[in-house]
Amino acid sequence: MSNTISVEDVPLNRFHRLLTVRSGGGSFVDGYVLSIIGIAMMKVSPALGLSAFWEGLIAASALIGIFFGGFIGGALTDRLGRRVLYFVGPTLFVVNTGCKAVKCCLRCAL
């Protein structure tokens, strides 16, 4: 008889809660990217005179990026570790979003 512990028997700790929150970040970012492309396309298409072909290509580029990003992210996770990537990915997203907000505020103030 072996003394193996099932996943269901492991007590929930701080790491599990952080892992759950940070794992949801990827889905949030994917949804954000796909929704913002649709919103941006409504404004950009008439201004640039884009045809349906180019609108579709631009919208599909987000999906293509998510597809290849999964492969690259998986390789980086294997190389650097899950904990590092679950911290770096959302951190970069928040920092870049903050920089964009500051840039917009400074441009409006000038």
Buried (B, 14 or more C-beta within 10 A) or exposed (E): EEEEEEEEEEEEEEEEEEBEEBEEBBEEBBEEBEEEBEEEBEEEBEEEEBEEEEBEEBBEEBEEEBEEBEEEBEEBBEEEEEEEBBEEBBEEBEEEEEEEEEEEEEEEEE
